[in-house]
Amino acid sequence: MALELYNSLTRRKEVFTPADPGRVTMYACGPTVYNPPHIGNARAAVVYDLLYRVLKRHYANVVYARNITDVDDKINAAAASESVPISVVTERYTAVYHADVAALGVLPPPIEPRATAHIGDIIAMIEALIAREHAYEVEGHVLFHVPSFAEYGQLSGRNRDEMIAGARVEVAPFKRDPADFVLWKPSSPELPGWDSPWGRGRPGWHMECSAMIEHHLGQSIDIHGGGNDLKFPHHENEIAQSRCAHQGAPLARYWVHNGFVEIDATKMSKSIGNVLLVRELLKKHPGEALRMALIRGKYREPLNWTDELVEQAKAQLDRMYGTLERLADIELAADELVPSEAFIAAMDDDLNTPKAIAVLMEAVTLANRSNDPAERRRCKATLLAGGRELGILQQDPVAWAKAGAIDGEDDAEIDALVAARSAARAAKDWKRADELRDELAARGIAIKDGAGGTEWRRT
């Protein structure tokens, strides 16, 4: 099956064909490390982790880089407020980011470049842009001259006036054009800076990614990913810089962008105080439940984050783990752990995770109703192999159930659930009976139906 991805550059879904199938390259914009990550940051990390997993199913060698932006004016402000070097701030929040996304099952990227380690690459690319007359130096600044690149705006589809307004460009008398953007800027003594041909200074944000991509992946890559909010101006500027520095070679052949996370249908914003930090959410919910909530919607669409969304995600995981516990006696060989065709078709259709999850839930229902050993084996393989690609269902089912058990739960409550299940079975409401059995399993309760009724015990 061919992998299809929606390409933001062409605005259509396309079959993914890498330039070199022996070396597939992907870059995703990572965090600017001056504060803890919020759930919107986590969505991007999870989405490109998913894409990385899917690509590895298709190709033996996937070279994936996710950067750390560790020099930025927001970092400078945070360090100044604490009277510490920027490295104190960046090391602290890099560690927080790593811990938080790891709790959501995000794999460490094979390459994780930091901007401060690539100052030489940044300076070299800026020199190339000046030499090709796409950039100019003035008053210690180096700026990219936007009119020198005729295709500027192709990714975002904005006209010139919209781009100038959207970029919130800084008005400066030394700019040749209002849309020109900074590649290098001077640093005062109290700010971090590096020696350059234009004096002591620091790079512009956009330039950092272009230089790191070139250093680690090459002039042109297969996939560039990031949130919708980065499409303009960040990714638009990356394209302009890289293509002009590399004599027209495309920066990326496929551009993939994930949608925003909204809180109760409202965009997250510090100004209205609805930013949800991953660290705070992890105090209330298992990391796997948060990951499941993030992938229940299509990655390109906005995701409305609510308590109900997380509860539904947790309930689905409870049912899946409950089924895996009942299939514990089935041991699968390594060659059986292959995703089902239906699951692959869903994931290869532009990462259609809602459909892929539905395939796993169908396997849950089938396993719970079937007495056919071969069919039950296939169901377990579907759950484990599909779960591995989604980044879920890799824990011990009993441990999952115990971790989710309700404190203070008494026998009367369990008796009531067992009785409700028996009533559902008597009424031939098999769906409700399965749901109750899964709920009991999630609470660490094993049941056994017999001629004298249903018995239960704590596992």
C-alpha positions in Angstrom: 0.0 0.0 0.0 1.2 3.5 -0.8 1.4 6.2 1.9 -0.6 9.3 1.0 0.0 12.6 2.8 -1.7 16.0 2.5 1.0 18.4 1.1 0.4 21.9 2.4 2.5 23.3 -0.5 0.3 21.8 -3.3 -2.9 21.8 -1.2 -3.8 18.3 -2.1 -3.2 14.7 -0.9 -0.4 13.0 -2.7 1.3 9.6 -2.8 4.5 10.0 -0.8 7.6 9.2 -3.0 10.9 10.0 -1.3 13.8 11.3 -3.4 15.9 8.4 -2.1 14.0 5.4 -0.7 17.2 4.3 0.9 17.4 7.5 3.0 14.1 9.1 3.8 14.5 12.5 5.5 12.1 14.4 7.8 12.4 17.5 9.9 9.9 18.8 12.5 10.1 22.1 14.3 10.7 21.4 18.0 10.3 23.6 21.1 11.6 27.0 22.0 12.8 26.1 25.5 11.8 28.9 27.8 8.8 27.4 29.5 7.0 24.1 30.0 5.2 22.6 27.0 1.5 22.9 26.7 -0.9 20.4 25.2 -0.7 22.1 21.8 3.1 21.6 21.8 2.4 18.0 22.7 0.1 17.5 19.7 2.9 18.4 17.3 5.3 16.1 19.0 2.8 13.2 18.9 1.8 13.8 15.3 5.4 13.7 13.9 6.1 10.7 16.2 3.2 9.0 14.5 4.5 9.9 11.0 8.0 8.7 12.0 6.5 5.3 13.0 4.5 5.0 9.8 7.5 5.9 7.7 9.6 3.3 9.5 7.0 0.6 8.5 7.6 1.6 4.8 11.3 2.3 4.8 14.4 0.8 6.5 16.3 4.1 6.9 14.3 7.1 8.1 16.5 10.1 9.2 14.3 12.2 11.5 15.4 15.4 13.1 13.5 17.6 15.6 15.3 20.7 16.7 15.7 22.6 20.0 15.6 26.3 19.7 17.9 27.4 22.5 18.5 31.0 21.5 15.6 33.4 21.2 14.4 36.7 22.6 11.8 34.9 24.8 14.7 32.8 26.3 16.7 36.0 26.8 13.9 37.6 28.7 13.4 34.5 30.9 17.1 34.4 31.7 17.2 38.1 32.4 14.3 37.8 34.8 16.3 35.2 36.8 19.7 36.9 36.3 21.1 33.6 34.9 22.8 32.6 31.6 20.4 31.5 28.9 21.8 27.9 29.2 20.3 27.6 32.7 16.9 28.3 31.3 17.3 26.2 28.1 18.7 23.1 29.9 15.9 23.2 32.5 13.1 23.4 30.0 14.7 21.0 27.5 14.7 18.4 30.3 11.0 19.3 31.1 10.1 18.9 27.4 11.8 15.6 27.1 10.1 14.2 30.2 6.7 15.4 29.3 6.6 14.1 25.7 8.2 10.8 26.8 5.3 10.4 29.2 3.1 10.6 26.1 5.0 7.8 24.4 6.9 10.0 22.0 10.1 8.4 20.7 13.3 10.4 21.0 14.2 11.6 17.5 17.5 10.2 16.1 18.8 13.7 15.6 18.0 16.6 17.9 20.1 19.6 16.9 20.3 22.8 18.9 20.6 26.2 17.4 23.5 27.3 19.5 25.6 24.4 18.2 25.1 25.6 14.6 26.2 29.2 14.6 28.9 28.5 12.1 26.4 26.9 9.7 24.1 29.9 10.1 26.8 32.4 9.3 27.9 30.4 6.3 24.4 30.3 4.9 23.9 34.1 5.5 27.2 34.8 3.6 25.9 32.7 0.7 22.6 34.7 0.6 24.6 38.0 0.6 26.9 36.8 -2.1 23.8 35.9 -4.3 22.2 39.3 -3.5 19.3 37.9 -1.6 20.3 39.5 1.6 22.0 42.7 2.7 23.9 44.0 5.8 23.0 47.3 7.4 23.7 48.7 10.9 24.9 45.4 12.2 21.7 43.6 10.9 21.5 41.2 8.0 18.1 41.1 6.3 16.6 38.8 3.7 15.3 40.9 0.8 11.9 39.4 0.1 11.3 40.9 -3.4 14.4 39.0 -4.5 12.4 35.7 -4.3 9.5 35.8 -6.7 7.8 32.8 -5.2 7.6 34.1 -1.7 4.1 33.4 -0.3 3.5 30.2 -2.2 3.1 28.0 0.9 0.7 30.3 2.8 -1.1 31.5 -0.2 -1.2 35.1 1.2 -0.9 38.2 -0.8 1.7 40.8 0.0 -0.4 43.0 2.3 -1.6 40.0 4.2 1.9 38.7 4.7 3.2 42.0 6.0 0.3 42.2 8.4 0.5 38.6 9.4 4.2 38.8 10.1 3.8 41.8 12.3 6.9 43.2 10.7 9.0 45.6 12.7 9.2 48.9 11.0 12.8 50.0 10.6 14.2 52.8 8.5 17.1 50.7 7.2 14.9 48.1 5.5 14.8 48.1 1.7 11.3 46.6 1.8 8.7 46.4 4.7 8.5 42.6 4.3 12.3 42.0 4.6 13.1 39.9 7.7 16.1 39.5 10.0 18.7 36.8 9.4 21.2 38.2 11.9 20.9 40.9 14.5 23.3 42.7 16.8 23.6 41.8 20.5 24.2 44.3 23.3 26.7 43.3 26.0 24.1 41.8 28.3 22.6 39.6 25.6 24.0 36.3 24.2 26.0 36.8 21.1 28.6 35.3 18.7 31.3 36.9 16.6 30.4 37.3 12.9 31.5 39.3 9.8 28.7 41.8 10.8 29.8 42.1 14.4 28.8 40.4 17.6 25.2 39.2 17.3 22.8 36.3 17.2 20.7 34.6 14.5 17.1 35.2 13.5 14.8 32.4 14.4 13.9 31.4 10.8 17.6 31.1 9.8 18.3 28.5 12.6 16.1 25.8 11.0 17.4 26.3 7.5 21.0 25.9 8.7 20.3 22.8 10.9 18.4 21.1 8.1 21.2 21.6 5.6 23.8 20.4 8.1 22.1 17.2 9.2 19.7 16.2 6.4 20.9 18.0 3.2 19.9 20.9 1.0 16.6 19.3 0.1 14.5 16.9 2.3 11.5 14.8 1.9 9.2 16.1 4.6 9.1 19.2 6.7 6.5 19.3 9.6 5.2 21.7 12.1 2.1 23.3 13.5 -0.3 25.4 11.4 0.8 28.5 13.2 4.3 28.0 11.8 3.2 28.0 8.2 3.6 31.8 8.0 6.0 33.5 8.5 8.4 30.8 9.8 8.1 28.1 7.2 7.6 30.7 4.4 10.8 32.3 5.4 12.6 29.0 5.7 11.7 28.2 2.1 12.9 31.6 0.8 16.2 31.4 2.6 17.0 27.8 1.7 16.0 28.0 -1.9 17.9 31.2 -2.5 21.0 29.9 -0.7 20.9 26.7 -2.7 20.2 28.1 -6.2 16.6 27.1 -6.3 16.7 23.6 -4.8 13.5 22.9 -2.9 13.8 22.9 0.9 11.1 20.1 1.3 9.1 18.2 -1.2 6.2 17.6 1.2 5.0 20.0 3.9 2.9 18.6 6.7 1.1 20.8 9.2 -1.0 19.8 12.2 -4.0 21.7 13.5 -4.4 23.7 16.7 -5.6 22.4 20.0 -8.6 24.4 21.2 -9.9 24.4 24.8 -13.6 24.1 25.0 -13.8 25.4 21.3 -11.6 28.4 22.1 -8.0 28.8 20.9 -5.4 28.4 23.7 -4.0 31.8 24.7 -2.0 33.1 27.6 -4.1 36.3 27.5 -7.3 34.5 28.4 -5.6 32.0 30.7 -6.7 28.7 29.1 -3.2 27.2 28.4 -3.0 23.6 29.6 0.4 22.4 30.5 1.3 18.8 29.9 2.9 18.5 33.3 -0.4 19.5 35.0 -2.5 17.2 32.9 -0.2 14.3 33.8 -1.1 14.8 37.4 -4.7 13.9 36.6 -4.4 11.5 33.7 -2.1 8.7 32.5 0.2 9.8 29.7 -1.2 7.1 27.4 -4.7 8.5 27.8 -3.5 12.0 26.9 -1.8 10.6 23.8 -5.0 8.7 22.9 -7.0 11.9 23.3 -4.6 13.7 21.0 -4.9 11.1 18.2 -8.7 10.7 18.3 -9.1 13.5 15.8 -7.5 13.9 12.4 -4.2 15.6 12.7 -4.8 18.4 10.2 -8.1 19.5 11.9 -8.5 21.5 15.1 -8.8 19.3 18.2 -11.3 20.5 20.8 -9.8 19.5 24.2 -12.3 18.8 26.9 -12.4 16.6 30.0 -14.9 14.4 28.2 -12.4 13.8 25.4 -9.8 12.5 27.8 -12.4 10.4 29.6 -13.5 8.8 26.3 -9.9 8.1 25.4 -9.2 6.5 28.7 -12.4 4.4 28.4 -11.3 3.1 25.0 -7.9 2.2 26.4 -9.6 0.4 29.3 -11.6 -1.7 26.8 -8.5 -2.5 24.7 -6.4 -3.5 27.7 -9.3 -5.5 29.2 -9.4 -7.5 26.0 -5.7 -8.0 26.0 -5.9 -9.3 29.5 -8.5 -11.9 28.5 -6.2 -12.9 25.6 -3.2 -13.3 27.9 -3.0 -17.0 27.3 -2.3 -16.5 23.6 1.4 -16.1 22.8 2.2 -14.6 19.4 5.3 -15.1 17.3 7.2 -12.0 16.2 6.1 -12.5 12.6 2.5 -12.4 13.7 2.8 -8.9 15.1 1.9 -7.1 11.8 -0.8 -4.5 11.6 -4.0 -5.6 9.8 -4.7 -4.5 6.3 -7.6 -2.3 7.5 -5.3 -0.6 10.0 -2.6 0.0 7.4 -5.1 1.4 4.9 -6.3 3.9 7.6 -2.8 5.0 8.6 -1.5 5.2 5.1 -4.5 7.5 4.2 -2.9 10.7 5.5 -2.6 9.3 9.1 -6.3 8.7 9.6 -6.1 7.8 13.3 -9.8 7.9 14.0 -10.3 5.2 11.4 -7.3 3.3 12.7 -8.6 3.4 16.3 -12.0 2.2 15.0 -10.2 -0.9 13.5 -8.7 -1.7 16.9 -12.1 -1.3 18.6 -13.6 -3.7 16.1 -10.9 -6.2 17.1 -11.9 -5.7 20.7 -15.6 -6.5 20.0 -14.7 -9.5 17.8 -12.3 -10.9 20.4 -14.8 -10.6 23.1 -17.5 -12.5 21.1 -15.4 -15.1 19.4 -14.5 -18.6 20.5 -12.4 -19.3 17.4 -8.7 -19.5 18.5 -7.4 -18.4 15.1 -9.7 -15.4 15.1 -8.7 -14.4 18.7 -5.0 -14.6 17.7 -5.7 -12.3 14.8 -7.5 -9.9 17.1 -4.6 -9.8 19.6 -2.1 -9.3 16.8 -4.2 -6.4 15.4 -4.3 -4.7 18.8 -0.6 -5.1 19.7 0.8 -4.3 16.2 -1.6 -1.5 15.6 -1.1 -0.2 19.1 2.7 -0.2 18.6 2.3 2.1 15.5 -0.1 4.4 17.4 2.2 4.4 20.4 -0.4 2.7 22.7 -1.1 -0.7 24.3 2.5 -1.6 25.1 1.9 -1.8 28.9 1.1 -4.9 30.9 -2.8 -5.1 30.9 -3.0 -6.0 34.6 -0.7 -3.1 35.5 -2.8 -0.8 33.5 -6.0 -2.0 35.2 -4.5 -1.6 38.7 -3.2 1.8 37.9 -6.7 2.9 36.9 -8.4 1.3 39.9 -10.7 3.5 42.0 -9.6 4.1 45.5 -12.1 2.9 48.1 -13.9 0.6 45.7 -16.0 -1.9 47.7 -17.6 -5.3 46.9 -21.1 -3.8 46.6 -20.1 -1.6 43.7 -18.5 -4.6 41.9 -21.6 -6.7 42.6 -23.8 -4.0 41.0 -21.7 -4.0 37.9 -21.7 -7.8 37.6 -25.5 -7.8 38.1 -25.9 -5.1 35.4 -23.9 -7.2 33.0 -26.0 -10.3 33.8 -29.1 -8.3 33.1 -27.7 -7.1 29.8 -26.9 -10.7 28.8 -30.3 -11.8 29.7 -31.8 -9.1 27.5 -29.4 -10.1 24.7 -27.8 -6.6 24.8 -24.4 -7.9 24.0 -22.9 -4.5 23.4 -23.7 -3.3 26.8 -22.6 -6.6 28.4 -19.2 -6.3 26.6 -18.9 -2.7 27.8 -19.6 -3.8 31.4 -17.2 -6.7 31.2 -14.5 -4.4 29.9 -15.1 -1.9 32.7 -14.8 -4.7 35.2 -11.6 -5.8 33.6 -10.2 -2.3 33.7 -10.9 -2.2 37.4 -8.8 -5.4 37.8 -11.9 -7.7 38.1 -11.9 -11.1 36.5 -15.3 -12.8 35.9 -16.3 -16.3 35.2 -19.7 -17.3 33.8 -21.1 -20.6 34.9 -24.3 -22.5 35.4 -24.8 -21.1 38.9 -24.3 -17.5 37.7 -21.3 -15.2 37.4 -18.4 -15.2 39.8 -15.8 -12.5 40.1 -12.4 -12.0 41.7 -9.8 -9.3 42.0 -6.7 -10.0 39.8 
